[in-house]
Amino acid sequence: MQRTQPGLARRLARTNPTTVFLVTLLLALVAFFAPGMIGGLLTLSLAGALTALLVTTWSVQTPQTRAIRLIVLTLLVTVGLVKLL
């Protein structure tokens, strides 16, 4: 399994959780309410970012957290694909 680069892990640990939450919430709301293809692409982009975060932090998460993140990822991809079609 590929290990996380120490620099990336440090940068993730230094981010302000409130700022990350608010920016993610804003992106999700824009993606959900944007019409058609634009909303679908934004939602799939958000799912891609979540996938990158999931892969980076997989080894340090509990099984329950992994399951929740996989469920959220599945929902985001589903919503993105439905908006595209």
Buried (B, 14 or more C-beta within 10 A) or exposed (E): EEEBEEEEBEEEEEEEEEEEEEEEEEBBEBBBEBEEEEBBBBBBBBBBEBBEBBEBBBEEEEEEEEEEBEEEBEEBBEBBEEBBE
